[in-house]
Amino acid sequence: MHVAVLIIVFLFTLILSNLINRLFPKVPLPLIQIVFGGLLCLIFGEQFVSLDSELFLAFVIAPLLFREGEESDITNVLRHWKIILYLIFPVVFVSTLTLGFATYKLLPAGVSLAAYLAVGAALGPTDLVAFNSLSKRFRFPKHVQNILKGEGLLNDASGLVSFQVAITALTTGVFSLQNASLKLLLSVFGGLLVGLIVALVNRLFLAILDSMDVADVSGVMLLELTLPFIAYFLAEEIHGSGIIAVVIAGISQASRFKKITLLDAQIDNVGSVMWGMIAFLLNGVVFLMLGAELTKFARPVLFSQEINTFLILGVIVLVTLLLFAIRFVMIWLFYAYRSRHLKKGIKKYFKDILVLTFSGVKGTVSVATILLLPTLTTVEHSMLLFIVAGVTLLSFLLGIVVSPRLASASSNSPDHYMQIAILNAVIWQLQQDLKEDKSRTALYAVIDNYNKRLENLILDQESNEVKSDLALINIMILGIESDGLENAFLNGDIDMKEYRLYQGYLKFLERRINRGFISNLTYVLAVLLRALPQILHEILTLGSTIRQFLRARNNQQVITKENRQHLIALYQANTALVLEALQNLDDVYSADLVGYLIHSRKQEAQIIQSGAFVERVITRNVPDNVDEMLRGFYLERKVIAEYEAEDLISRRNAKALRKEVNALENYSLKETVNTLSYDLFNYTRSRLNN
């Protein structure tokens, strides 16, 4: 398949998988992507994509591990260095030997022990990418999370060295413990040395640029993007561990004094967004590849006359269970020694042992590693590849099933009730500003913005059924407003100018309807029913509205007090009809939802009664209300600080809320805003006034 088509298919699949995960959040995103990867392989054939292990490790795994190292809390990780080293070396080596001998005994003879040991080596290390996908869904104890991250960052090196030793034994028929140990030491220290040198050279280069005052965000970020590739290939060139080099380079990149400068702040902001997108793409590629490779490996095994399919599937289950059993026993032994040394009961550590056991899931690194296995016979090679891929998938699924019972659901978002209270406090203060200075009509747009954020925040806590009900009720309200407008115009209660202004308000209501929770047919019918009376009126009166509009162009377009009174009267009349309709829905929809809508409509009507309808219609589209938006952000930060000082929200939640405010403020301050429609409106109005 052409590379361009391949990239488009992958990107579209990632987008679709993310949408499905948003609609069905209980289904893990990696699992969706694994299924999609398998479907792509079935649709486009086995040649859809071919996983090159070296390139995969260098261009997918290396950047992910570099970023993890860069973001890791190395101080806390080092506090658990004993168990991390224990998991990296003894646990990986014991797993390699035990799994290798087990598969050798369970499967038919004909494949050498060294090949089965290579399978054990591929399945030995824990995959950090796979663990991260679990840690985003469930909240693990902090110390356990640090242990698992430290293990995941470094254990690929021990696994790859074990695999290379097994391959050497397979190809040469000779195994030397002394040579294997020496090779491991050289690999680890070679990677460590390269990682430190790359980080040091990068730091010196940036210092030179800074001293010459030529450093810029784009150049620094481009340099940072190249660091994992430089570290990986340099380490591999001297036969060191490329994975360790990448991790050490990432850790060294983060382990520096934090300078509070504008350039560093800009680099950090850009880097967070850039690496977030790169991590999402690469993680998606990892699980798509896992699904595709699993499907590819399954075909020769499942349809082969030489292999007992049920035996292979049984071996996959047994090896997966054995893998977790080995890990459990080894970790239990570590904590048994610790509890005896500290004279504490081991029961205290039992939950940690279970979390560390079932979080040790495997990932695509295992598949990429086994692909380095020299080709045996076609059937034997396919069998070993399928076993590794099958155990990888089954271990990940087992981790997804067991983890929720060992850890609580992830809660990275702030307390929504407190956030709702904060937004309400800001809205109240903005309304006080209006009472003091009613000429600042752009504040209405700011208040509407906060009301919309408040509504979205409330709806986020509701089910899809409630969101669908709200969309249907909003369509009903839009219909009532439209009918009221048409009747008022036909009865002569409003003129063309007032009609057009109210139409702008109805378009705003139309845009607020969440089309994701109603059918397209329902939405189209609602829009057509709103437009149909106007179209029929034009046909029956031979375009009277158009003629009125043309005549109105020559009239003064200043909005008079009489215009305001007519629009307010129309809004109040429609409000009475809307409230009556909502009260009749009390037995049909949720009482809380209906009550919220009634309260919102009454609150809106009170503001409109003050004579602000026209300004609110116009300022919904006014882009130059930056000063008023900044006032809102200032008040929001102030309320957040007050809530934090009173311990109503935690420091972590306050930090998350401030990040939201910063993001909104940065967006509001953008100068490249498309103001064409507003400029045309102002230009037309000025020409008509002249």
LUMPAKOL-22245 format. One line per 10 residues: number of its first residue (from 1); their letters; for each residue x, y, z of C-alpha. Coordinates in nm, 3 decimals, padded with zeros to 5 digits. Example, Ala and Ser with C-alpha at 12.3 -4.5 7.8 and 13.67 -1.06 7.14 Angstrom:
1> AS> 01.230:-00.450:00.780 | 01.367:-00.106:00.714
//
This chain:
1> MHVAVLIIVF> 00.000:00.000:00.000 | 00.121:00.350:-00.081 | 00.269:00.530:00.219 | 00.034:00.830:00.180 | -00.273:00.604:00.181 | -00.134:00.412:00.478 | -00.087:00.732:00.680 | -00.439:00.855:00.595 | -00.593:00.519:00.693 | -00.399:00.514:01.021
11> LFTLILSNLI> -00.495:00.872:01.110 | -00.861:00.816:01.027 | -00.860:00.496:01.234 | -00.709:00.678:01.531 | -00.974:00.951:01.506 | -01.255:00.696:01.482 | -01.123:00.491:01.775 | -01.101:00.805:01.988 | -01.461:00.900:01.900 | -01.585:00.552:01.993
21> NRLFPKVPLP> -01.398:00.572:02.323 | -01.560:00.911:02.394 | -01.905:00.768:02.325 | -01.837:00.446:02.521 | -01.576:00.546:02.783 | -01.597:00.211:02.962 | -01.436:00.043:02.661 | -01.058:00.101:02.685 | -00.912:00.299:02.395 | -00.619:00.055:02.346
31> LIQIVFGGLL> -00.863:-00.235:02.313 | -01.059:-00.048:02.046 | -00.737:00.022:01.858 | -00.627:-00.341:01.880 | -00.959:-00.449:01.726 | -00.925:-00.186:01.452 | -00.571:-00.304:01.382 | -00.700:-00.657:01.332 | -00.981:-00.537:01.106 | -00.738:-00.336:00.892
41> CLIFGEQFVS> -00.522:-00.644:00.851 | -00.825:-00.850:00.745 | -00.950:-00.586:00.503 | -00.622:-00.489:00.337 | -00.438:-00.819:00.374 | -00.120:-00.919:00.553 | 00.088:-00.680:00.345 | -00.110:-00.382:00.477 | 00.183:-00.298:00.702 | 00.498:-00.481:00.795
51> LDSELFLAFV> 00.648:-00.421:01.140 | 01.021:-00.361:01.121 | 01.144:-00.425:01.476 | 01.449:-00.198:01.462 | 01.258:00.095:01.313 | 00.966:00.036:01.547 | 01.189:00.050:01.856 | 01.375:00.354:01.725 | 01.093:00.569:01.589 | 00.796:00.466:01.807
61> IAPLLFREGE> 00.911:00.323:02.139 | 01.219:00.546:02.179 | 01.030:00.881:02.162 | 00.766:00.751:02.403 | 01.026:00.636:02.656 | 01.221:00.960:02.612 | 00.914:01.164:02.701 | 00.833:00.934:02.995 | 01.187:00.981:03.122 | 01.157:01.357:03.072
71> ESDITNVLRH> 00.833:01.368:03.273 | 00.930:01.113:03.538 | 00.971:01.216:03.900 | 01.320:01.069:03.919 | 01.361:01.161:04.288 | 01.063:00.947:04.388 | 01.161:00.673:04.146 | 01.507:00.645:04.304 | 01.350:00.601:04.647 | 01.244:00.257:04.528
81> WKIILYLIFP> 01.568:00.166:04.350 | 01.604:-00.170:04.528 | 01.278:-00.318:04.407 | 01.317:-00.157:04.063 | 01.656:-00.326:04.017 | 01.502:-00.647:04.147 | 01.224:-00.628:03.886 | 01.462:-00.532:03.606 | 01.714:-00.813:03.652 | 01.617:-01.115:03.867
91> VVFVSTLTLG> 01.248:-01.107:03.780 | 01.312:-01.068:03.405 | 01.578:-01.343:03.401 | 01.371:-01.586:03.606 | 01.069:-01.517:03.384 | 01.280:-01.574:03.073 | 01.410:-01.910:03.191 | 01.083:-02.035:03.340 | 00.865:-01.935:03.044 | 01.121:-02.072:02.800
101> FATYKLLPAG> 01.138:-02.414:02.968 | 00.758:-02.423:03.013 | 00.687:-02.362:02.643 | 00.960:-02.613:02.554 | 00.781:-02.879:02.760 | 00.428:-02.788:02.656 | 00.480:-02.764:02.282 | 00.580:-03.043:02.045 | 00.947:-03.124:01.999 | 01.126:-02.998:01.690
111> VSLAAYLAVG> 01.206:-02.644:01.803 | 01.526:-02.588:01.997 | 01.527:-02.480:02.362 | 01.710:-02.159:02.264 | 01.415:-02.054:02.046 | 01.176:-02.105:02.337 | 01.409:-01.909:02.565 | 01.389:-01.627:02.310 | 01.009:-01.640:02.353 | 01.056:-01.615:02.731
121> AALGPTDLVA> 01.293:-01.320:02.687 | 01.043:-01.137:02.466 | 00.772:-01.186:02.729 | 00.991:-01.104:03.031 | 00.986:-00.721:03.047 | 00.685:-00.513:03.144 | 00.572:-00.271:02.871 | 00.559:00.090:02.992 | 00.329:00.201:02.709 | 00.077:-00.069:02.798
131> FNSLSKRFRF> 00.100:00.017:03.169 | 00.046:00.388:03.096 | -00.278:00.303:02.915 | -00.396:00.134:03.236 | -00.274:00.408:03.471 | -00.480:00.667:03.279 | -00.797:00.474:03.359 | -00.725:00.374:03.719 | -00.555:00.550:04.006 | -00.272:00.342:04.154
141> PKHVQNILKG> -00.093:00.427:04.479 | 00.178:00.683:04.407 | 00.467:00.468:04.529 | 00.346:00.170:04.324 | 00.314:00.389:04.017 | 00.671:00.514:04.063 | 00.799:00.156:04.094 | 00.619:00.046:03.777 | 00.738:00.349:03.582 | 01.097:00.294:03.692
151> EGLLNDASGL> 01.073:-00.071:03.593 | 00.910:00.005:03.259 | 01.169:00.266:03.171 | 01.467:00.033:03.215 | 01.367:-00.331:03.190 | 01.355:-00.341:02.809 | 01.735:-00.343:02.817 | 01.755:-00.661:03.027 | 01.487:-00.824:02.814 | 01.659:-00.739:02.486
161> VSFQVAITAL> 01.997:-00.858:02.613 | 01.841:-01.186:02.729 | 01.683:-01.222:02.387 | 02.013:-01.156:02.209 | 02.187:-01.418:02.426 | 01.916:-01.670:02.336 | 01.954:-01.587:01.966 | 02.330:-01.632:01.989 | 02.278:-01.973:02.146 | 02.022:-02.057:01.876
171> TTGVFSLQNA> 02.246:-01.962:01.584 | 02.580:-02.083:01.720 | 02.473:-02.360:01.954 | 02.696:-02.215:02.228 | 02.591:-02.049:02.552 | 02.834:-01.877:02.787 | 02.716:-01.729:03.115 | 03.035:-01.524:03.140 | 02.991:-01.375:02.793 | 02.623:-01.311:02.858
181> SLKLLLSVFG> 02.698:-01.124:03.181 | 02.971:-00.921:03.014 | 02.742:-00.837:02.726 | 02.472:-00.722:02.968 | 02.712:-00.494:03.156 | 02.851:-00.342:02.837 | 02.501:-00.288:02.701 | 02.377:-00.116:03.017 | 02.683:00.103:03.074 | 02.714:00.182:02.702
191> GLLVGLIVAL> 02.355:00.304:02.693 | 02.401:00.495:03.018 | 02.713:00.669:02.888 | 02.559:00.764:02.552 | 02.245:00.899:02.718 | 02.446:01.121:02.953 | 02.672:01.248:02.674 | 02.379:01.331:02.444 | 02.202:01.520:02.722 | 02.522:01.704:02.817
201> VNRLFLAILD> 02.599:01.808:02.458 | 02.240:01.924:02.413 | 02.260:02.133:02.730 | 02.591:02.290:02.626 | 02.455:02.368:02.281 | 02.147:02.538:02.426 | 02.368:02.736:02.665 | 02.573:02.863:02.370 | 02.257:02.963:02.181 | 02.125:03.136:02.491
211> SMDVADVSGV> 02.450:03.330:02.542 | 02.437:03.443:02.179 | 02.068:03.535:02.222 | 01.968:03.328:01.915 | 01.761:03.056:02.087 | 01.399:03.030:01.975 | 01.109:02.799:02.052 | 01.097:02.627:01.712 | 01.469:02.549:01.706 | 01.476:02.419:02.065
221> MLLELTLPFI> 01.171:02.196:02.011 | 01.313:02.057:01.687 | 01.636:01.974:01.867 | 01.446:01.803:02.148 | 01.255:01.592:01.895 | 01.581:01.460:01.749 | 01.739:01.368:02.085 | 01.575:01.024:02.127 | 01.680:00.918:01.777 | 02.037:01.044:01.822
231> AYFLAEEIHG> 02.070:00.868:02.159 | 01.918:00.543:02.033 | 02.125:00.505:01.716 | 02.452:00.616:01.879 | 02.408:00.360:02.156 | 02.320:00.082:01.912 | 02.623:00.174:01.703 | 02.859:00.097:01.993 | 02.651:-00.213:02.089 | 02.502:-00.043:02.391
241> SGIIAVVIAG> 02.135:-00.039:02.489 | 01.953:00.217:02.276 | 01.653:00.201:02.510 | 01.860:00.287:02.819 | 02.034:00.567:02.627 | 01.698:00.719:02.536 | 01.563:00.694:02.890 | 01.878:00.843:03.048 | 01.874:01.126:02.793 | 01.511:01.201:02.883
251> ISQASRFKKI> 01.577:01.190:03.258 | 01.884:01.414:03.218 | 01.679:01.655:03.010 | 01.434:01.694:03.298 | 01.698:01.696:03.576 | 01.802:02.057:03.550 | 01.729:02.376:03.739 | 01.405:02.539:03.640 | 01.459:02.888:03.501 | 01.161:03.121:03.513
261> TLLDAQIDNV> 01.211:03.296:03.180 | 00.969:03.377:02.899 | 01.153:03.150:02.655 | 01.145:02.853:02.894 | 00.776:02.911:02.962 | 00.699:02.920:02.590 | 00.907:02.606:02.529 | 00.725:02.426:02.809 | 00.380:02.524:02.675 | 00.461:02.428:02.318
271> GSVMWGMIAF> 00.638:02.111:02.429 | 00.342:01.992:02.636 | 00.104:02.029:02.342 | 00.346:01.885:02.089 | 00.448:01.583:02.297 | 00.085:01.522:02.394 | -00.011:01.491:02.028 | 00.297:01.281:01.943 | 00.230:01.048:02.238 | -00.133:01.005:02.132
281> LLNGVVFLML> -00.032:00.921:01.773 | 00.249:00.684:01.870 | 00.043:00.507:02.135 | -00.229:00.461:01.877 | 00.022:00.318:01.630 | 00.147:00.078:01.900 | -00.193:-00.079:01.960 | -00.299:-00.073:01.594 | 00.020:-00.259:01.511 | -00.044:-00.508:01.792
291> GAELTKFARP> -00.389:-00.587:01.651 | -00.257:-00.612:01.295 | 00.040:-00.834:01.388 | -00.176:-01.061:01.605 | -00.415:-01.113:01.314 | -00.125:-01.173:01.075 | 00.033:-01.431:01.307 | -00.298:-01.606:01.370 | -00.374:-01.699:01.010 | -00.094:-01.954:00.949
301> VLFSQEINTF> -00.152:-02.113:01.291 | -00.530:-02.134:01.287 | -00.551:-02.270:00.932 | -00.247:-02.501:00.945 | -00.301:-02.878:00.929 | 00.030:-02.935:01.111 | -00.056:-02.743:01.429 | -00.320:-02.829:01.687 | -00.500:-02.496:01.725 | -00.658:-02.584:02.059
311> LILGVIVLVT> -00.318:-02.686:02.195 | -00.167:-02.350:02.096 | -00.456:-02.156:02.249 | -00.427:-02.363:02.567 | -00.052:-02.292:02.581 | -00.120:-01.918:02.545 | -00.356:-01.928:02.843 | -00.118:-02.137:03.054 | 00.186:-01.922:02.971 | -00.007:-01.605:03.056
321> LLLFAIRFVM> -00.112:-01.746:03.393 | 00.241:-01.872:03.455 | 00.381:-01.530:03.367 | 00.168:-01.360:03.633 | 00.232:-01.642:03.881 | 00.610:-01.603:03.845 | 00.583:-01.230:03.890 | 00.360:-01.271:04.196 | 00.595:-01.518:04.363 | 00.907:-01.311:04.291
331> IWLFYAYRSR> 00.749:-00.990:04.423 | 00.609:-01.175:04.724 | 00.960:-01.300:04.806 | 01.094:-00.945:04.791 | 00.829:-00.811:05.029 | 00.861:-01.116:05.254 | 01.230:-01.035:05.299 | 01.149:-00.666:05.353 | 00.874:-00.738:05.610 | 01.106:-00.973:05.799
341> HLKKGIKKYF> 01.386:-00.718:05.793 | 01.154:-00.438:05.912 | 00.970:-00.674:06.149 | 00.632:-00.596:05.995 | 00.355:-00.823:05.876 | 00.351:-00.905:05.504 | -00.025:-00.852:05.493 | 00.048:-00.481:05.490 | 00.210:-00.518:05.147 | -00.036:-00.766:04.997
351> KDILVLTFSG> -00.233:-00.513:04.792 | 00.091:-00.361:04.660 | 00.205:-00.710:04.558 | -00.117:-00.769:04.365 | -00.106:-00.430:04.192 | 00.259:-00.478:04.094 | 00.176:-00.827:03.966 | -00.121:-00.752:03.744 | 00.012:-00.419:03.623 | 00.310:-00.599:03.471
361> VKGTVSVATI> 00.133:-00.630:03.136 | 00.308:-00.693:02.806 | 00.287:-00.481:02.492 | 00.402:-00.434:02.137 | 00.769:-00.429:02.243 | 00.735:-00.804:02.304 | 00.600:-00.850:01.951 | 00.870:-00.628:01.802 | 01.134:-00.827:01.991 | 01.017:-01.171:01.879
371> LLLPTLTTVE> 01.015:-01.052:01.517 | 01.396:-01.037:01.546 | 01.391:-01.419:01.580 | 01.573:-01.581:01.289 | 01.328:-01.758:01.060 | 01.291:-02.126:01.136 | 01.049:-02.333:00.932 | 00.741:-02.138:00.829 | 00.506:-02.326:01.063 | 00.737:-02.317:01.368
381> HSMLLFIVAG> 00.815:-01.949:01.318 | 00.446:-01.860:01.287 | 00.367:-02.066:01.597 | 00.621:-01.883:01.815 | 00.514:-01.542:01.687 | 00.148:-01.622:01.752 | 00.223:-01.741:02.107 | 00.405:-01.416:02.193 | 00.132:-01.200:02.038 | -00.143:-01.405:02.206
391> VTLLSFLLGI> 00.018:-01.387:02.552 | 00.077:-01.013:02.503 | -00.290:-00.953:02.425 | -00.420:-01.184:02.697 | -00.194:-01.027:02.963 | -00.317:-00.682:02.866 | -00.682:-00.792:02.881 | -00.622:-00.956:03.219 | -00.470:-00.631:03.344 | -00.778:-00.441:03.225
401> VVSPRLASAS> -01.009:-00.685:03.406 | -00.817:-00.711:03.735 | -00.692:-00.351:03.772 | -01.034:-00.198:03.847 | -01.064:-00.429:04.148 | -00.725:-00.323:04.282 | -00.730:00.049:04.208 | -00.990:00.323:04.211 | -01.106:00.498:03.896 | -00.877:00.773:03.774
411> SNSPDHYMQI> -00.982:01.117:03.890 | -00.764:01.377:03.724 | -01.041:01.634:03.688 | -01.133:01.879:03.963 | -01.438:01.847:04.185 | -01.720:01.942:03.949 | -01.943:02.073:04.227 | -01.673:02.314:04.337 | -01.604:02.412:03.977 | -01.975:02.486:03.926
421> AILNAVIWQL> -01.971:02.699:04.240 | -01.666:02.890:04.113 | -01.830:02.967:03.777 | -02.150:03.077:03.952 | -01.947:03.313:04.170 | -01.781:03.465:03.863 | -02.118:03.510:03.687 | -02.262:03.681:03.996 | -01.968:03.925:04.009 | -01.999:04.004:03.637
431> QQDLKEDKSR> -02.367:04.078:03.686 | -02.272:04.319:03.965 | -02.037:04.490:03.718 | -02.333:04.536:03.484 | -02.533:04.714:03.751 | -02.248:04.956:03.807 | -02.184:05.026:03.437 | -02.464:04.925:03.200 | -02.286:05.075:02.900 | -02.038:04.787:02.896
441> TALYAVIDNY> -02.258:04.573:02.674 | -01.973:04.334:02.584 | -02.004:04.197:02.938 | -02.323:04.024:02.822 | -02.116:03.815:02.582 | -01.879:03.724:02.868 | -02.171:03.626:03.091 | -02.315:03.413:02.811 | -01.975:03.246:02.770 | -01.962:03.156:03.139
451> NKRLENLILD> -02.324:03.038:03.133 | -02.240:02.806:02.845 | -01.936:02.669:03.030 | -02.156:02.619:03.336 | -02.417:02.434:03.131 | -02.154:02.208:02.972 | -02.005:02.131:03.312 | -02.344:02.034:03.452 | -02.423:01.819:03.148 | -02.089:01.639:03.173
461> QESNEVKSDL> -02.220:01.478:03.491 | -02.533:01.353:03.320 | -02.595:01.045:03.110 | -02.628:01.045:02.733 | -03.002:00.998:02.781 | -03.028:01.332:02.966 | -02.817:01.504:02.697 | -03.045:01.364:02.430 | -03.351:01.486:02.623 | -03.199:01.834:02.648
471> ALINIMILGI> -03.135:01.845:02.274 | -03.497:01.748:02.203 | -03.629:02.009:02.449 | -03.408:02.277:02.291 | -03.555:02.187:01.951 | -03.903:02.231:02.100 | -03.806:02.571:02.246 | -03.663:02.675:01.908 | -03.994:02.584:01.744 | -04.193:02.788:01.998
481> ESDGLENAFL> -03.963:03.089:01.950 | -03.987:03.060:01.570 | -04.367:03.038:01.571 | -04.390:03.336:01.804 | -04.162:03.540:01.578 | -04.359:03.460:01.262 | -04.693:03.537:01.427 | -04.563:03.868:01.564 | -04.434:03.966:01.220 | -04.756:03.869:01.041
491> NGDIDMKEYR> -04.962:04.060:01.298 | -04.747:04.370:01.253 | -04.617:04.366:01.611 | -04.256:04.392:01.485 | -04.100:04.538:01.171 | -03.836:04.397:00.935 | -03.544:04.534:01.135 | -03.673:04.375:01.455 | -03.751:04.053:01.267 | -03.391:04.025:01.146
501> LYQGYLKFLE> -03.250:04.086:01.493 | -03.468:03.817:01.646 | -03.372:03.579:01.366 | -03.010:03.625:01.478 | -03.113:03.517:01.828 | -03.285:03.206:01.689 | -02.973:03.114:01.493 | -02.781:03.131:01.819 | -03.033:02.892:01.979 | -03.000:02.662:01.679
511> RRINRGFISN> -02.621:02.645:01.715 | -02.653:02.555:02.084 | -02.838:02.232:02.004 | -02.607:01.935:02.055 | -02.654:01.745:01.730 | -02.452:01.451:01.862 | -02.750:01.333:02.070 | -03.030:01.364:01.815 | -03.080:01.216:01.471 | -02.992:01.420:01.165
521> LTYVLAVLLR> -03.352:01.378:01.045 | -03.489:01.534:01.365 | -03.254:01.830:01.334 | -03.325:01.887:00.963 | -03.701:01.869:01.022 | -03.673:02.124:01.305 | -03.482:02.368:01.082 | -03.722:02.315:00.790 | -04.027:02.368:01.010 | -03.872:02.693:01.131
531> ALPQILHEIL> -03.807:02.815:00.778 | -04.126:02.681:00.616 | -04.367:02.952:00.743 | -04.137:03.225:00.617 | -04.103:03.058:00.275 | -04.481:03.014:00.242 | -04.536:03.373:00.346 | -04.299:03.494:00.074 | -04.473:03.283:-00.188 | -04.824:03.394:-00.092
541> TLGSTIRQFL> -04.734:03.764:-00.065 | -04.513:03.761:-00.377 | -04.200:03.853:-00.181 | -04.339:04.123:00.049 | -04.064:04.069:00.308 | -03.797:04.111:00.042 | -03.956:04.433:-00.075 | -03.973:04.559:00.284 | -03.607:04.475:00.332 | -03.507:04.665:00.016
551> RARNNQQVIT> -03.709:04.966:00.127 | -03.555:04.949:00.475 | -03.207:04.988:00.330 | -03.280:05.353:00.260 | -03.405:05.413:00.613 | -03.199:05.506:00.915 | -03.081:05.180:01.081 | -03.046:05.314:01.433 | -03.214:05.087:01.688 | -03.471:05.301:01.865
561> KENRQHLIAL> -03.627:05.268:02.206 | -03.945:05.151:02.037 | -03.751:04.871:01.863 | -03.618:04.758:02.198 | -03.963:04.757:02.356 | -04.107:04.548:02.070 | -03.825:04.291:02.094 | -03.853:04.271:02.472 | -04.230:04.225:02.446 | -04.183:03.947:02.191
571> YQANTALVLE> -03.923:03.774:02.408 | -04.142:03.796:02.717 | -04.442:03.661:02.526 | -04.234:03.369:02.396 | -04.099:03.313:02.747 | -04.450:03.265:02.880 | -04.516:03.003:02.608 | -04.181:02.829:02.671 | -04.235:02.814:03.048 | -04.583:02.673:03.001
581> ALQNLDDVYS> -04.451:02.406:02.764 | -04.167:02.316:03.003 | -04.402:02.280:03.297 | -04.610:02.036:03.092 | -04.297:01.824:03.038 | -04.237:01.766:03.408 | -04.382:01.413:03.386 | -04.209:01.331:03.058 | -03.845:01.423:03.124 | -03.625:01.445:03.432
591> ADLVGYLIHS> -03.768:01.691:03.686 | -03.416:01.821:03.757 | -03.351:01.889:03.389 | -03.685:02.064:03.339 | -03.636:02.264:03.659 | -03.289:02.374:03.544 | -03.427:02.494:03.209 | -03.714:02.682:03.376 | -03.474:02.854:03.615 | -03.236:02.946:03.330
601> RKQEAQIIQS> -03.520:03.090:03.121 | -03.651:03.299:03.408 | -03.303:03.430:03.485 | -03.256:03.519:03.118 | -03.592:03.695:03.109 | -03.496:03.915:03.405 | -03.185:04.036:03.222 | -03.380:04.092:02.899 | -03.642:04.293:03.091 | -03.369:04.545:03.177
611> GAFVERVITR> -03.353:04.640:02.809 | -03.044:04.442:02.714 | -03.192:04.218:02.444 | -03.048:04.397:02.142 | -02.702:04.424:02.295 | -02.703:04.055:02.383 | -02.795:03.957:02.028 | -02.521:04.175:01.879 | -02.247:04.099:02.132 | -02.280:03.723:02.086
621> NVPDNVDEML> -02.072:03.773:01.771 | -01.857:04.067:01.879 | -01.491:03.964:01.879 | -01.346:04.275:02.040 | -01.454:04.210:02.399 | -01.108:04.102:02.516 | -01.099:04.343:02.809 | -01.426:04.208:02.946 | -01.308:03.846:02.895 | -00.987:03.927:03.085
631> RGFYLERKVI> -01.200:04.067:03.365 | -01.382:03.733:03.382 | -01.056:03.537:03.390 | -00.921:03.762:03.665 | -01.233:03.699:03.874 | -01.210:03.325:03.808 | -00.849:03.308:03.927 | -00.943:03.513:04.232 | -01.227:03.277:04.326 | -01.003:02.973:04.271
641> AEYEAEDLIS> -00.742:03.121:04.506 | -01.010:03.191:04.768 | -01.148:02.837:04.746 | -00.797:02.693:04.774 | -00.716:02.910:05.076 | -01.036:02.790:05.246 | -00.952:02.422:05.163 | -01.267:02.389:04.954 | -01.057:02.252:04.670 | -00.721:02.076:04.679
651> RRNAKALRKE> -00.400:02.230:04.551 | -00.397:01.978:04.268 | -00.750:02.070:04.158 | -00.671:02.442:04.186 | -00.371:02.388:03.960 | -00.586:02.207:03.702 | -00.846:02.487:03.708 | -00.579:02.753:03.663 | -00.448:02.566:03.359 | -00.797:02.581:03.208
661> VNALENYSLK> -00.816:02.955:03.269 | -00.469:03.004:03.118 | -00.569:02.810:02.806 | -00.888:03.014:02.763 | -00.702:03.340:02.820 | -00.430:03.255:02.567 | -00.697:03.174:02.310 | -00.887:03.496:02.382 | -00.569:03.701:02.333 | -00.504:03.562:01.987
671> ETVNTLSYDL> -00.494:03.848:01.738 | -00.561:03.638:01.428 | -00.934:03.608:01.486 | -01.167:03.581:01.187 | -01.387:03.890:01.221 | -01.513:03.906:00.863 | -01.883:03.871:00.946 | -01.864:04.134:01.219 | -01.662:04.371:00.996 | -01.921:04.336:00.718
681> FNYTRSRLNN> -02.197:04.405:00.969 | -02.024:04.723:01.087 | -01.944:04.831:00.730 | -02.304:04.781:00.613 | -02.443:04.964:00.915 | -02.205:05.258:00.866 | -02.292:05.285:00.495 | -02.665:05.278:00.569 | -02.624:05.538:00.843 | -02.438:05.767:00.603
//
